[in-house]
Amino acid sequence: MNGLRRVVLVFASGLLAVLGLAVVPSASAQTTTPPLTYTVQTSGADLAHAQDGDPLHITVSGLPADATATFYVCPAQLRDSLLKSQLDPVTKKLVWVPDPSLSNRVNAYCGSFNDELSGAPFQTPRSERGRSALTQSVVFDTYVPRGSSAPKNVSFDPEFTTLNPSATIPWPANPGKKQYSYTCDETHPCTMMLKLTGKPAGATVSQTVYDSSITFTATTPGLKIQGCGGVGAGTVTASMPERFGRTAVAWNQLLCAPTKSAQPANILAETEDTGLTSFDKGDSDVVFTGSGSALAAQNVRTRSYVPVALNATVLAAVGWTPTDRSDSGAALVARLASNLQFSWDDVANMLSKGGELPDAAGRGGIFTNGSALVGRNPALAAISGPTSPVQAPDARAGHSDSTFYGVTGESGAGSVPLALSGKLAGLPAWTYGNFRSPQGVPLPGNGKPVGVVSDLNALNLGDDGVHNVDAKTGRINVRKQVSNATLGTGIECTNGCLNWVVTDLATATEYGWTPVALPNGKGGYVAPTPASLQAAAAHAKPAKDGSLEITGAADDPNAYPLTFVESLAAPVNPLVDASCAPEKAKQDQLATFLKAATNGGQNGLGPGMVALTPDLLSAAQDAATKVGTGTAASACHEQQAAQNPSAGGPGPAASGGPAGGDLGGNGPGSGASATGPAQDAALTMKAPTAASVQAARNLADGVRIPLFPGAGALAALIPLLALVALVLLPSSTGYLTAGKPLPPWVNRFARRLRTLRGRA
């Protein structure tokens, strides 16, 4: 009986234990504070392959009303070596124990971070940001930084403290007083550590959560062709303005990454005038330009201008405006995303009347309270200045100190200032303001019409005190100039702030800058979009040099008036070396590159570049057939004459572009005969099938195109690009990676797990 009794007791105890386990969580759930639930989404930069300065849009949704958030830049592996003192309950003495508090660790190890791109501290928000009452989310618009934190001591970390060991503090182990620092780059991942605070429904107190799910690596800015075999004997040297670099990278990778062969084109970033001279002298094999020969210092080499894309001159706004409201009703600054409406007089006055005193005559007075521009644009009117409405004109114009007056752009001759000034020329407002030297002497050009300029620096009349446009060399320096307005975390942006960039649509799109809308000739305004650029392209006509120019678009209400055609200028005569021997490998590679550009490569354009219309594409294919059709003897003569054009005469007139009054061509089937499997296909567009779509996905997984701000649209096209690339390959599918893609729900579930795992 005793044995049976023991068995029954053991069984009963086990049953009670099981029931207890079943009951305890239920009871616990009744007393546990509801968790703070939310979701985090990012867009813009590819965080696994980001470059310093890539725009990053962070959205935290699902938070309760009146929730707040901020973020810090932290190393991905956050150090956990802090100590704290506490009273020993037994000995009643202070003892030192580990301090795992995430809040204290963030404060200790996520200090001031120095960004390489801006050359200044990367400013995270100065205060917590409230939830938007409109979107019911918290949004951060920032960019991916790269660099190192400022070295500092950490008081309660034994290895980085400045304290010395003592009887009461025995743990310091830093006799050399070394300092703590961390790095964020391509080999040292970091995180945008979110601090989220809110009161969940049903809770009596607020909760604070730290989320480390946004992890990134960052390389230096620049063009990187990945997956190819580098420069080869047949690689063509291509001079181009920086704005065309992303497209050139995409086209290179489309052609060479699947087979890891040599890249077709070596990118040489130059201003357009320099590139045209390099091409004419034979230092470059081709050159990209948006204005034909208008910027050329010499025209000895006979060329064919092959249209490859549409682009446009834009005046882009960079910054913030308090057009949103928090749950409490307080003003909430948000990144400017709408297209401000500028009249032609607004643009002319802004760029000709000087950057000083925008609250008076500076910038033509367009940013003053009550001006037509401010009255037309609520987002401008909402900017009230950091501490007083008196400062509003300065904040709108971007004049924050004596080092920068709000307007910048790329220096050097280019299509951007040429197209803009050509449109403004003749307007009464396109007249220089009253500019004098420090000695009071009127500057040359003072009060006179500006006319047509090809370099933004010319707008300053050679004087450092004019500040119509503080142009910088190269896009990186332009980005550095507007980095404060990009972040919007400085005191000057407390109630909104703006900077302005005279640039092109591709550059503005890549960096997340917002172009203004311009008059459409019918009383309205039109912003630069793919549709408005293609509407303008309907007005393209052949210019005297054989390139295409857009005229008459100002009377088309759907056409953006500053649209221009990006062309690849290639030699009509064959490529020859220094001894005048034909370079067949290069010529073949050039033919393949041209076929890519004027066929399937139209689906691989960089951000902001717009594909050609069918008529322009036909004209482009026709122009491409003229490349290389001349003689080596003529090429040799041009090569010698171009080195000393004044002695050799002007040479043959530039030609080879679309001729006649229409843009008709021979269509996709035109061109030289193929010399290999890649050229046979020439990126001809084909209707996709289920099998080819799957093959394209596999190929796209193996071909990495560096992403960039605004790259989402291009990323969506990668499977189509891979389809195009497939026709370049031999019939064998040996290059493709076998396997089936995971179902979408699996990918979504994996992403959700990673997000939950990253939350502290």
Disulfide bonds with the S-S distance in Angstrom:
Cys74-Cys110 2.01
Cys184-Cys190 1.97
Cys228-Cys256 1.90
Cys493-Cys497 1.89
Cys580-Cys636 1.94
